[in-house]
């Protein structure tokens, strides 16, 4: 069976050579006689895997020594609660709501303290990123939370938001490792791995050391960052296989030029698709130009029946998972690091053909 071009927003496609290496090592990893799926996480073999994975991730992201890297379970959505439980010292935090997931994070934070939405783009169906300035942030807020890339609506922060001297917390689930990021500008970065790094089941947290150790006394043990950091992400059994695959993906990214090279390729892929959309007589991009995501390209025809027809015919042609999120409709092409340029080129050619037949 030939592989399709998978434009899923997550779980998403992984680099083919990573999948092939994982397949080759499936039943016998590195001469151990075992699969990574079945070995003890306390074994010397697995200890070497998780330590190398962290080392490669630190190199890839240029993570300073005063930041901890945690490999956790529960998805990024669990972090919606973990963040306020760990960081709300005064009981106040400010949130920017630029899409569905930042909205869910804000709603969750309100359970644990005085969470305030200081800016939102809901007025225009989250088609842009709301601007914020330091004066909008409350003086006694413990942190400011943003979602850096909005998977559902196809928007992204064009630059790091200015929150003054406040701790900036960012959900980077759908854009992490897509381009260089100055980690020092953030107190916490967290990301579900299933979009750009690994299979579902792993969540990565990058946290500045001084932000740990002041969690609420009633915090669940599994959500306490200090507990996880003190135990090197192995307070309990971690998502072993997903961590192993993430390690393969990090090596693949480093071998292919690191994040500068990833950014160059991702910009090229996104430009191919957006340039077509901007000149199309049938399709239209939904996000405002300044805030367009490189990872998630959302578009519509303006006719729901035609959108449905496009997705059906695209799937038959080998372009799968192009249907937009159920809450917004239309189409969405997620073109993460693993999507080759040829896949985007082939999609554009198919869209040209569809337009000629249906416009």
LODO-595804 format. One record per residue (C-alpha): residue number from 1; chain; z, y, x; residue in one letter. Coordinates in steps of 0.05 Angstrom, whole numbers, padded with zeros to 5 digits. Example, Ala and Ser with C-alpha at 12.3 -4.5 7.8 and 13.67 -1.06 7.14 Angstrom:
2
<1,"A",<00156,-00090,00246>,"a"> <2,"A",<00143,-00021,00273>,"s"> 
END
This chain:
359
<1,"A",<00000,00000,00000>,"x"> <2,"A",<-00019,00068,00026>,"x"> <3,"A",<00036,00121,00030>,"x"> <4,"A",<00031,00179,-00018>,"x"> <5,"A",<00044,00252,-00003>,"x"> <6,"A",<00114,00260,-00030>,"x"> <7,"A",<00131,00331,-00051>,"x"> <8,"A",<00200,00313,-00080>,"x"> <9,"A",<00254,00366,-00075>,"x"> <10,"A",<00305,00312,-00056>,"x"> <11,"A",<00315,00258,-00038>,"x"> <12,"A",<00253,00276,00001>,"x"> <13,"A",<00205,00246,00050>,"x"> <14,"A",<00228,00229,00121>,"x"> <15,"A",<00185,00229,00184>,"x"> <16,"A",<00143,00166,00186>,"x"> <17,"A",<00162,00149,00257>,"x"> <18,"A",<00236,00154,00239>,"x"> <19,"A",<00225,00105,00181>,"x"> <20,"A",<00188,00058,00227>,"x"> <21,"A",<00242,00060,00280>,"x"> <22,"A",<00296,00048,00227>,"x"> <23,"A",<00255,-00010,00201>,"x"> <24,"A",<00247,-00040,00270>,"x"> <25,"A",<00322,-00035,00281>,"x"> <26,"A",<00342,-00057,00211>,"x"> <27,"A",<00367,-00127,00227>,"x"> <28,"A",<00386,-00118,00300>,"x"> <29,"A",<00406,-00049,00325>,"x"> <30,"A",<00402,-00041,00400>,"x"> <31,"A",<00415,-00114,00415>,"x"> <32,"A",<00480,-00116,00375>,"x"> <33,"A",<00454,-00172,00330>,"x"> <34,"A",<00473,-00129,00269>,"x"> <35,"A",<00443,-00076,00225>,"x"> <36,"A",<00476,-00008,00225>,"x"> <37,"A",<00486,-00021,00151>,"x"> <38,"A",<00535,-00078,00166>,"x"> <39,"A",<00572,-00059,00230>,"x"> <40,"A",<00643,-00032,00231>,"x"> <41,"A",<00648,00044,00235>,"x"> <42,"A",<00705,00032,00284>,"x"> <43,"A",<00662,-00009,00331>,"x"> <44,"A",<00641,00018,00400>,"x"> <45,"A",<00568,00011,00379>,"x"> <46,"A",<00576,00056,00318>,"x"> <47,"A",<00622,00104,00355>,"x"> <48,"A",<00564,00117,00403>,"x"> <49,"A",<00517,00128,00345>,"x"> <50,"A",<00559,00181,00310>,"x"> <51,"A",<00577,00217,00374>,"x"> <52,"A",<00504,00221,00396>,"x"> <53,"A",<00483,00244,00327>,"x"> <54,"A",<00533,00301,00330>,"x"> <55,"A",<00512,00319,00401>,"x"> <56,"A",<00439,00322,00382>,"x"> <57,"A",<00454,00363,00319>,"x"> <58,"A",<00494,00412,00361>,"x"> <59,"A",<00436,00419,00409>,"x"> <60,"A",<00385,00427,00353>,"x"> <61,"A",<00425,00480,00315>,"x"> <62,"A",<00455,00512,00378>,"x"> <63,"A",<00525,00504,00349>,"x"> <64,"A",<00580,00538,00391>,"x"> <65,"A",<00640,00499,00415>,"x"> <66,"A",<00688,00535,00369>,"x"> <67,"A",<00654,00504,00308>,"x"> <68,"A",<00668,00434,00282>,"x"> <69,"A",<00614,00389,00254>,"x"> <70,"A",<00636,00343,00197>,"x"> <71,"A",<00596,00285,00168>,"x"> <72,"A",<00622,00277,00097>,"x"> <73,"A",<00607,00243,00031>,"x"> <74,"A",<00603,00271,-00040>,"x"> <75,"A",<00541,00314,-00034>,"x"> <76,"A",<00538,00389,-00028>,"x"> <77,"A",<00566,00395,-00099>,"x"> <78,"A",<00633,00368,-00075>,"x"> <79,"A",<00635,00427,-00027>,"x"> <80,"A",<00634,00474,-00087>,"x"> <81,"A",<00708,00455,-00096>,"x"> <82,"A",<00724,00442,-00023>,"x"> <83,"A",<00705,00513,-00002>,"x"> <84,"A",<00756,00550,-00046>,"x"> <85,"A",<00809,00497,-00036>,"x"> <86,"A",<00804,00506,00040>,"x"> <87,"A",<00788,00580,00046>,"x"> <88,"A",<00820,00618,-00011>,"x"> <89,"A",<00881,00647,00024>,"x"> <90,"A",<00890,00708,-00021>,"x"> <91,"A",<00861,00671,-00081>,"x"> <92,"A",<00799,00715,-00083>,"x"> <93,"A",<00726,00702,-00064>,"x"> <94,"A",<00659,00735,-00078>,"x"> <95,"A",<00596,00698,-00099>,"x"> <96,"A",<00522,00715,-00102>,"x"> <97,"A",<00488,00677,-00158>,"x"> <98,"A",<00415,00669,-00140>,"x"> <99,"A",<00400,00603,-00175>,"x"> <100,"A",<00428,00542,-00208>,"x"> <101,"A",<00468,00514,-00150>,"x"> <102,"A",<00501,00579,-00130>,"x"> <103,"A",<00518,00587,-00204>,"x"> <104,"A",<00551,00518,-00203>,"x"> <105,"A",<00589,00536,-00140>,"x"> <106,"A",<00614,00601,-00172>,"x"> <107,"A",<00635,00564,-00235>,"x"> <108,"A",<00674,00513,-00194>,"x"> <109,"A",<00709,00566,-00152>,"x"> <110,"A",<00735,00600,-00215>,"x"> <111,"A",<00778,00538,-00227>,"x"> <112,"A",<00818,00552,-00164>,"x"> <113,"A",<00824,00627,-00160>,"x"> <114,"A",<00794,00695,-00173>,"x"> <115,"A",<00721,00684,-00160>,"x"> <116,"A",<00676,00743,-00174>,"x"> <117,"A",<00600,00746,-00180>,"x"> <118,"A",<00581,00809,-00141>,"x"> <119,"A",<00506,00802,-00150>,"x"> <120,"A",<00457,00758,-00188>,"x"> <121,"A",<00382,00752,-00200>,"x"> <122,"A",<00389,00719,-00268>,"x"> <123,"A",<00356,00780,-00300>,"x"> <124,"A",<00288,00758,-00273>,"x"> <125,"A",<00297,00682,-00278>,"x"> <126,"A",<00322,00679,-00206>,"x"> <127,"A",<00253,00698,-00179>,"x"> <128,"A",<00284,00741,-00124>,"x"> <129,"A",<00346,00746,-00080>,"x"> <130,"A",<00395,00801,-00101>,"x"> <131,"A",<00410,00849,-00045>,"x"> <132,"A",<00483,00858,-00024>,"x"> <133,"A",<00518,00908,00021>,"x"> <134,"A",<00588,00907,00051>,"x"> <135,"A",<00614,00958,00001>,"x"> <136,"A",<00600,00908,-00055>,"x"> <137,"A",<00649,00858,-00025>,"x"> <138,"A",<00722,00863,-00046>,"x"> <139,"A",<00768,00883,00011>,"x"> <140,"A",<00815,00826,-00004>,"x"> <141,"A",<00762,00772,-00015>,"x"> <142,"A",<00771,00713,00032>,"x"> <143,"A",<00697,00698,00037>,"x"> <144,"A",<00628,00711,00008>,"x"> <145,"A",<00588,00651,-00015>,"x"> <146,"A",<00512,00647,-00018>,"x"> <147,"A",<00459,00594,-00028>,"x"> <148,"A",<00410,00607,00028>,"x"> <149,"A",<00350,00572,-00003>,"x"> <150,"A",<00342,00560,-00078>,"x"> <151,"A",<00308,00494,-00088>,"x"> <152,"A",<00295,00501,-00162>,"x"> <153,"A",<00267,00572,-00161>,"x"> <154,"A",<00233,00573,-00093>,"x"> <155,"A",<00270,00632,-00063>,"x"> <156,"A",<00304,00643,00004>,"x"> <157,"A",<00344,00697,00039>,"x"> <158,"A",<00295,00734,00085>,"x"> <159,"A",<00352,00751,00131>,"x"> <160,"A",<00426,00738,00139>,"x"> <161,"A",<00462,00779,00085>,"x"> <162,"A",<00508,00834,00111>,"x"> <163,"A",<00579,00822,00087>,"x"> <164,"A",<00614,00864,00139>,"x"> <165,"A",<00673,00830,00171>,"x"> <166,"A",<00681,00779,00116>,"x"> <167,"A",<00671,00704,00125>,"x"> <168,"A",<00602,00684,00102>,"x"> <169,"A",<00594,00615,00072>,"x"> <170,"A",<00525,00587,00060>,"x"> <171,"A",<00497,00527,00023>,"x"> <172,"A",<00436,00509,00065>,"x"> <173,"A",<00420,00442,00033>,"x"> <174,"A",<00346,00455,00025>,"x"> <175,"A",<00330,00495,00087>,"x"> <176,"A",<00376,00470,00143>,"x"> <177,"A",<00338,00453,00208>,"x"> <178,"A",<00274,00486,00181>,"x"> <179,"A",<00282,00545,00228>,"x"> <180,"A",<00332,00573,00279>,"x"> <181,"A",<00397,00600,00249>,"x"> <182,"A",<00450,00641,00285>,"x"> <183,"A",<00510,00598,00267>,"x"> <184,"A",<00558,00651,00293>,"x"> <185,"A",<00542,00696,00234>,"x"> <186,"A",<00571,00644,00186>,"x"> <187,"A",<00641,00618,00177>,"x"> <188,"A",<00617,00555,00142>,"x"> <189,"A",<00548,00524,00133>,"x"> <190,"A",<00542,00462,00090>,"x"> <191,"A",<00484,00420,00068>,"x"> <192,"A",<00467,00357,00031>,"x"> <193,"A",<00425,00317,00080>,"x"> <194,"A",<00376,00287,00031>,"x"> <195,"A",<00326,00343,00033>,"x"> <196,"A",<00312,00355,00106>,"x"> <197,"A",<00355,00309,00149>,"x"> <198,"A",<00371,00240,00121>,"x"> <199,"A",<00377,00195,00060>,"x"> <200,"A",<00423,00215,00004>,"x"> <201,"A",<00497,00202,00015>,"x"> <202,"A",<00511,00248,00073>,"x"> <203,"A",<00535,00320,00072>,"x"> <204,"A",<00541,00360,00137>,"x"> <205,"A",<00591,00416,00144>,"x"> <206,"A",<00593,00465,00203>,"x"> <207,"A",<00658,00503,00202>,"x"> <208,"A",<00690,00553,00250>,"x"> <209,"A",<00755,00524,00277>,"x"> <210,"A",<00800,00582,00257>,"x"> <211,"A",<00782,00572,00184>,"x"> <212,"A",<00816,00504,00182>,"x"> <213,"A",<00889,00488,00171>,"x"> <214,"A",<00905,00538,00116>,"x"> <215,"A",<00883,00496,00056>,"x"> <216,"A",<00924,00494,-00008>,"x"> <217,"A",<00982,00445,-00006>,"x"> <218,"A",<00955,00407,-00066>,"x"> <219,"A",<00885,00398,-00037>,"x"> <220,"A",<00860,00326,-00043>,"x"> <221,"A",<00864,00295,00026>,"x"> <222,"A",<00790,00277,00026>,"x"> <223,"A",<00771,00351,00016>,"x"> <224,"A",<00814,00379,00072>,"x"> <225,"A",<00769,00401,00129>,"x"> <226,"A",<00825,00396,00181>,"x"> <227,"A",<00839,00325,00162>,"x"> <228,"A",<00766,00306,00170>,"x"> <229,"A",<00760,00346,00236>,"x"> <230,"A",<00823,00315,00265>,"x"> <231,"A",<00795,00246,00251>,"x"> <232,"A",<00724,00261,00277>,"x"> <233,"A",<00695,00251,00207>,"x"> <234,"A",<00724,00181,00203>,"x"> <235,"A",<00788,00189,00163>,"x"> <236,"A",<00755,00138,00118>,"x"> <237,"A",<00689,00099,00124>,"x"> <238,"A",<00635,00152,00131>,"x"> <239,"A",<00563,00146,00104>,"x"> <240,"A",<00545,00104,00166>,"x"> <241,"A",<00472,00090,00154>,"x"> <242,"A",<00454,00160,00131>,"x"> <243,"A",<00488,00188,00194>,"x"> <244,"A",<00447,00139,00237>,"x"> <245,"A",<00382,00162,00204>,"x"> <246,"A",<00402,00235,00211>,"x"> <247,"A",<00410,00221,00286>,"x"> <248,"A",<00339,00194,00288>,"x"> <249,"A",<00314,00255,00252>,"x"> <250,"A",<00350,00302,00300>,"x"> <251,"A",<00318,00266,00359>,"x"> <252,"A",<00250,00271,00325>,"x"> <253,"A",<00259,00346,00315>,"x"> <254,"A",<00282,00357,00387>,"x"> <255,"A",<00224,00317,00413>,"x"> <256,"A",<00176,00359,00372>,"x"> <257,"A",<00198,00426,00399>,"x"> <258,"A",<00264,00440,00364>,"x"> <259,"A",<00274,00491,00309>,"x"> <260,"A",<00227,00544,00337>,"x"> <261,"A",<00170,00494,00331>,"x"> <262,"A",<00194,00472,00263>,"x"> <263,"A",<00193,00544,00239>,"x"> <264,"A",<00122,00554,00265>,"x"> <265,"A",<00097,00492,00230>,"x"> <266,"A",<00134,00507,00166>,"x"> <267,"A",<00107,00578,00163>,"x"> <268,"A",<00037,00552,00172>,"x"> <269,"A",<00045,00501,00116>,"x"> <270,"A",<00075,00551,00069>,"x"> <271,"A",<00021,00602,00084>,"x"> <272,"A",<-00034,00551,00067>,"x"> <273,"A",<-00005,00540,-00002>,"x"> <274,"A",<00016,00611,-00018>,"x"> <275,"A",<-00050,00640,00005>,"x"> <276,"A",<-00086,00594,-00043>,"x"> <277,"A",<-00038,00611,-00100>,"x"> <278,"A",<-00046,00686,-00088>,"x"> <279,"A",<-00121,00681,-00095>,"x"> <280,"A",<-00124,00629,-00150>,"x"> <281,"A",<-00152,00643,-00219>,"x"> <282,"A",<-00110,00587,-00249>,"x"> <283,"A",<-00045,00579,-00211>,"x"> <284,"A",<00009,00631,-00198>,"x"> <285,"A",<00069,00630,-00152>,"x"> <286,"A",<00133,00648,-00189>,"x"> <287,"A",<00177,00676,-00133>,"x"> <288,"A",<00171,00747,-00109>,"x"> <289,"A",<00134,00751,-00043>,"x"> <290,"A",<00191,00779,-00002>,"x"> <291,"A",<00237,00722,-00021>,"x"> <292,"A",<00191,00662,-00021>,"x"> <293,"A",<00218,00597,00006>,"x"> <294,"A",<00182,00560,00061>,"x"> <295,"A",<00211,00495,00035>,"x"> <296,"A",<00201,00497,-00040>,"x"> <297,"A",<00138,00528,-00069>,"x"> <298,"A",<00142,00539,-00144>,"x"> <299,"A",<00081,00554,-00186>,"x"> <300,"A",<00053,00551,-00257>,"x"> <301,"A",<-00013,00555,-00294>,"x"> <302,"A",<00018,00591,-00353>,"x"> <303,"A",<00000,00533,-00400>,"x"> <304,"A",<00051,00477,-00407>,"x"> <305,"A",<-00001,00427,-00428>,"x"> <306,"A",<-00044,00444,-00368>,"x"> <307,"A",<00017,00439,-00322>,"x"> <308,"A",<00030,00369,-00349>,"x"> <309,"A",<-00043,00350,-00339>,"x"> <310,"A",<-00041,00375,-00268>,"x"> <311,"A",<00021,00335,-00250>,"x"> <312,"A",<-00009,00272,-00280>,"x"> <313,"A",<-00075,00278,-00245>,"x"> <314,"A",<-00042,00298,-00179>,"x"> <315,"A",<00002,00236,-00181>,"x"> <316,"A",<-00059,00192,-00194>,"x"> <317,"A",<-00091,00224,-00132>,"x"> <318,"A",<-00030,00209,-00089>,"x"> <319,"A",<00007,00275,-00093>,"x"> <320,"A",<00073,00256,-00125>,"x"> <321,"A",<00136,00291,-00150>,"x"> <322,"A",<00103,00358,-00163>,"x"> <323,"A",<00135,00368,-00230>,"x"> <324,"A",<00182,00428,-00231>,"x"> <325,"A",<00256,00422,-00245>,"x"> <326,"A",<00271,00404,-00317>,"x"> <327,"A",<00305,00471,-00328>,"x"> <328,"A",<00245,00514,-00309>,"x"> <329,"A",<00182,00471,-00317>,"x"> <330,"A",<00117,00485,-00280>,"x"> <331,"A",<00106,00455,-00212>,"x"> <332,"A",<00143,00453,-00146>,"x"> <333,"A",<00117,00429,-00079>,"x"> <334,"A",<00173,00416,-00031>,"x"> <335,"A",<00145,00417,00039>,"x"> <336,"A",<00204,00401,00084>,"x"> <337,"A",<00199,00388,00158>,"x"> <338,"A",<00172,00317,00149>,"x"> <339,"A",<00113,00339,00106>,"x"> <340,"A",<00052,00341,00153>,"x"> <341,"A",<00005,00400,00151>,"x"> <342,"A",<-00050,00352,00128>,"x"> <343,"A",<-00010,00338,00065>,"x"> <344,"A",<-00009,00411,00046>,"x"> <345,"A",<-00083,00419,00063>,"x"> <346,"A",<-00100,00359,00020>,"x"> <347,"A",<-00059,00387,-00038>,"x"> <348,"A",<-00095,00453,-00034>,"x"> <349,"A",<-00162,00418,-00036>,"x"> <350,"A",<-00140,00379,-00097>,"x"> <351,"A",<-00116,00443,-00131>,"x"> <352,"A",<-00183,00476,-00117>,"x"> <353,"A",<-00218,00418,-00151>,"x"> <354,"A",<-00171,00420,-00210>,"x"> <355,"A",<-00181,00495,-00217>,"x"> <356,"A",<-00256,00487,-00217>,"x"> <357,"A",<-00252,00436,-00272>,"x"> <358,"A",<-00199,00470,-00315>,"x"> <359,"A",<-00200,00546,-00305>,"x"> 
END
